[in-house]
């Protein structure tokens, strides 16, 4: 990022990390530009959730086709290949920096992607069974606080 060290009090990311081929490089950059006592808030899908696993195994052209089928008008402009290299429950709860996890919210499924399928009820049932197991939830919100200067 073209910013000096310790520039920002807040860095926010919403559904970006699943598209990065090297999310650890992005985390290093966030650590570099984040001021001491600054916050990093991230919303990321869980790569261990069935939604992410299926998405990872599905060719990209199918994501566009499926979105069009679901009626998403911006399907071609608003779809990007996914990598799912960071964002698991373990990733969120461990950090390679001097950051403190101040808040963690796990978002249970199901996702809207399966709504039009006749087997959607099975996805709903699975997600209800997993309701108390956040490592299987569809997405996470994490708020980290940087404790000191990274230099």
N, C-alpha and C positions, 0 to 999 in steps of 0.2 A: 504494500500500500504506500502511496506517495505522501506519507505523513511522518512527522518527526516522532521520536520516542516520547512516551508519556503525554500524548496529545488529548486523549478522550477520557471523559468521566464515565461514559456508557458506550458499549458496543452491543448491538442487537442483531440477531440473525434469526430469520424465520424461514424454515424449510429450504435451506441453502446447502448445508453440510452433506446431505445425501447425494449431491451432484458434484462434489469435489473429488478429483482423483487422489489428492494428497491433503486431507483435512488437517493433518498434524502441522503442515506448513502454514495453513491458515490460522491455526491456534497459536503458533509461534508469533505470527504477525499481530494477532489480536493482543497477545501478551506484550508485545513490543510497544504498541501504540496506546495501550490502556495505562492510565495513570495509577499510581499506588492508591489504594482504597477505591478504585474505579470498579464498575460492575460490567460483567458480561452476561447477557441474557440470551439464551438460545432455545429455540423451538425446533425439534428434530424428530423425524420418525425413527422408531425403534427398528434397527435392521434385523432383529430376531423375531419380529411379528410376522405372521403368515403373509400379510399384505406386502411387506418389503421383500420377503423371500420369493413370492410369486413374481413381483415386479422385477426382481433381479434376474429371474430365469426367462423373462419374456422379452422378445425382441422389441426394440424401441418403436418400430413402425406400428406394432400392435397397440402400444400405449396411445398413440395418436388415433388409431382406428377405434379403439374402445371408448376414448373420450368423445369422439364424434358420435358414436352410437348412443352414448349416455346424454347427448344433447349439449355438450360443452362447445360453445360458439368459438372460443379462442383456442381450440384444441391444437392447432398447428403452431401458434405463436407462444403458447403457454405450457409447452411440454419440453423437458430437457432430460437427457439421459441420466440415469441414476447410477451411483457407485456404491453407496452404503458401506463406506470404509470407517465410519465413526458414528456413534450415537447410541450404542447399546447401553443397557442399564449399568454394566461394569465400566464402560467408557465415561459415562456421566459421573459416576461416583469415584472415579480415580482421576487424578490430574497430574500432569508432568510439570506443573508450575506451582508457584506459591499462591494458590488460589484457595479460597474457602467456599464450599458449596453452602450458600445461605438458604436457598429454597429449592425444592424439587417437587414437581407435580407430574404424575403419570396419568396419561389419558387412555382409558380403556377403549376398546373397539366397540362395535364394528365400524368399518369404513363405509363410505357411500359407494365405493367402487363395486360392491357386491349386491347393492340394493335391487338391481333389475334381474338378478339370477334367481331361479326357482329354489336353489339351495341356500339362499341368504339366511334362512332360519337356522341352518347349521352353523353358519358363521356367528350369528347372534348367540346361539347356545354356547359355542366354544368360548366366546368372549365373556359371557356371564360366568362360566366355570372358572375362567382365569381372572375374574374381577379382583381378587385379593393377591394376585401375583404380578406386581408391576413389571417384572422382567419380561412379561409377555404382552404388555399393553402396546397400543399402536404408536404412541408418541410421548415425548417428554418435553417439559419445560424446566430449564435449570437456570438458576441465578447464582453466579459466582462473584465473589468479591476478591479483587487482587490485594494481597496483603502488603507487598512492598515493591520497590523498584526492581526491575528485571536485570539491571546492569550488573 
